[in-house]
Amino acid sequence: MSVKVRITAKPREREIDGVSLQSLYPGAVRDVSPLLGSWLIAEEYAEPEMRSSSDDEGNDYFTPHGPYPHDRRGQKS
C-alpha cells in the first residue's frame, strides 16, 4: 500500500531509514509508504495529494469551464 503526497519543501535530511530523499523536490507528486508519507507531512516537507491523476475519468472538473451541462462533449444542446 502507498500514499500519494505533494512535496512542498526539499527535505534537509539526505535519507531516513535507508530511503534516499535526494529525489524529492517541491512540486513533485510521489507515491510513498504510509510511514514515510506521515513523516514527510509531519515535518512539513509534503502535503497529502488528493487530486486524481489525469488518466482518471471525470477530467471535466479540471477544465476551465467545469462540468456544466452545456459543456458536455459529444452532445448537442
C-alpha positions as CSV (number, residue, x, y, z in Angstrom):
1,M,0.0,0.0,0.0
2,S,1.2,3.5,-0.7
3,V,0.0,7.1,-0.2
4,K,0.3,10.0,-2.6
5,V,2.0,13.2,-1.4
6,R,3.0,16.5,-3.0
7,I,6.4,17.6,-1.9
8,T,6.3,21.2,-0.6
9,A,9.9,21.6,0.6
10,K,13.2,19.8,-0.1
11,P,14.0,17.7,3.0
12,R,17.1,18.7,4.9
13,E,17.8,15.0,5.6
14,R,19.6,13.0,2.9
15,E,17.9,9.8,3.9
16,I,15.6,8.3,6.5
17,D,15.6,4.6,7.5
18,G,17.8,3.8,4.5
19,V,15.4,5.6,2.0
20,S,17.1,8.3,0.0
21,L,15.3,11.6,0.0
22,Q,17.5,13.3,-2.6
23,S,15.0,13.0,-5.4
24,L,12.2,14.8,-3.5
25,Y,11.8,18.3,-4.9
26,P,9.0,20.9,-4.3
27,G,6.0,20.3,-6.6
28,A,6.7,16.6,-7.2
29,V,3.9,14.2,-6.5
30,R,5.2,10.8,-5.2
31,D,3.7,7.5,-4.1
32,V,5.5,6.6,-0.8
33,S,4.9,4.2,2.0
34,P,2.4,5.3,4.7
35,L,5.2,5.6,7.2
36,L,7.3,7.9,5.0
37,G,4.3,9.9,3.9
38,S,3.3,10.5,7.5
39,W,6.8,11.6,8.4
40,L,7.1,13.9,5.4
41,I,3.7,15.5,6.3
42,A,4.6,15.8,10.0
43,E,7.9,17.5,9.1
44,E,6.1,19.9,6.7
45,Y,8.0,18.6,3.7
46,A,4.8,17.4,2.0
47,E,1.0,17.5,2.0
48,P,-1.5,14.8,1.1
49,E,-2.3,14.7,-2.6
50,M,-6.0,14.2,-3.0
51,R,-6.4,15.1,-6.7
52,S,-6.9,12.3,-9.3
53,S,-4.3,11.7,-11.9
54,S,-5.0,12.9,-15.5
55,D,-5.8,9.3,-16.6
56,D,-8.9,9.1,-14.4
57,E,-12.4,9.7,-15.7
58,G,-14.1,12.9,-14.7
59,N,-11.4,15.2,-16.1
60,D,-14.1,17.8,-16.8
61,Y,-13.5,19.0,-13.3
62,F,-10.1,20.2,-14.4
63,T,-11.2,22.1,-17.5
64,P,-11.6,25.9,-17.4
65,H,-15.3,25.6,-18.0
66,G,-16.1,23.0,-15.4
67,P,-18.6,20.1,-15.5
68,Y,-21.6,22.2,-16.7
69,P,-24.5,20.6,-18.6
70,H,-23.9,22.8,-21.6
71,D,-20.2,21.8,-21.7
72,R,-20.8,18.0,-22.3
73,R,-18.6,16.8,-25.1
74,G,-20.2,15.0,-27.9
75,Q,-23.7,16.2,-27.1
76,K,-25.7,18.8,-28.9
77,S,-27.6,21.5,-27.0
